[in-house]
Amino acid sequence: MFLIRESAEGLQTLHRQGGLIAELRKAESLRNRKPATAGEEGAWALSLPALARDLVDAGLGAVEMLIEYELPDVQGPADVVLAGAHPHTREPAYVVAELKQWRRVTSSPDKVGRFCVANLSGKPKKHPSEQVAVLCRELLRTHEVVAGHHERLTGLTYLHNAADHDVADLLAYRPTRLSHLFTRDSRGALMNLLRARLGGGSGREAAEQFVDARPPVERDQAGAEGIARWHTGFRIMSDLAAAERCLVDATRAAHAADRRRILLVTGATRAQGDSLVAGAADRLSGAGYSVRGAAGTTPVEQTASDMLFCTESWLRHPPGARLAPQDPDTAGSTMAEMIRTSRVPVFLSADDTASGPDAGWSLDSLVERAARDLRMRVQRVGLAEDFD
C-alpha cells in the first residue's frame, strides 16, 4: 500500500546520504509499481525532505512517514501519511499530506473551481485541498483505524516553493476541516498544526496499527450515514482552533489579493470574537505581518498595518468612550479610519450583540456603507455555516 516507511529523522538522513531516490526505486520494483517519471522523482527529491525537515524542526523527528500510500478506490496515492500519537490523548493520530512544487497559481478564466499552474501545461487543475479531502474521506469510510474516529485524522497541502501572494486564489478557496493549505510564508503555522496533531514521541506504534489494519471493507449503511452526517454537518465555530485557522487563511488571502477588500466575519459570540482576534493576531504577527487588534478593552493605535482586526463590541464601546453605544456616525468615522490605515481590515460581528432599533446600528450596514464610500469589496466569512 505504500513505498517506504521512515521516521522524519530517518528520511532526512537517507536524503543527506543520497539514497532516498534509490530506496524509492527499489520499493517500486519490489511492489511491481509502474516506475515514477523523472518529474515525479524530482518532486520526491525536493518535497519529501522539505516536509521531513519541518517535522524535525518542530520536534517531531520520530513521527513516521508512509510515502506514496495507495487506497483501492482513489486515483493517485497520498504523497505522505504521517503517523504519531496525539500530544494530549496519546491516541493514534494521522495527517495526510499532499506536497506540491507549484510556485504560481491563478484561477482558471474558463472553469470555475479550477486553477492554472505556471509552467504546467494541460487542462486546469483541481484545488489540491480537494485531492486531500477525497483521500481523507475514503480513509474515514473504510480504514479500520480511523473509521468512526474522525478526530484521529486531518489533511494538509504544502506548497513549500510558493509565497502567499503567488497563490492568493488558492488561499481564497472555501476551507474544509479535512484540509489546510500552507506555503513557505506559513511554515510556522504548519509546524504549529503538526505539533497540535502529533506528539513528539515515536510514531512507530501508530504506523504499525495503520499498516496492519484489516483490509478496507464497506461499513454498514448506518455507519456510512453517520460519517456523512459528521462530514457535511461540521460547523467550524464548534472548533475554535479551526475557526482561528479559517480566519487566518482568509486574511492571508485578502492580503495577497490584487485589490483591497474588507472582511466581515460572522458566526462568533463576543467572547469568541475576542479570542479569535487575539489568536489570529498572534499567528499572523509570528508570520511577519504587522497586525493591530481592537477587542475587549484593548486600545488600538491609529498607525498603518498589514491587517487590523476589530470586534463589533469594541466598535460599539471603545475604551474611554461613554457608557452609551457610539452613534452610527461616530462608529462609521472610526471604522473608515481603520480601513484607511490597514491593507486588510477585518470586522467581527457578534451573534449575541443586541440588534434592532435600540442598538442604534448594525455592523453589517456600517461595513456596507464604508465599502460603498471607499469603493471596496466586502468579503463575508461565515463561521456558523456548515463546512465540507
Disulfide bonds with the S-S distance in Angstrom:
none
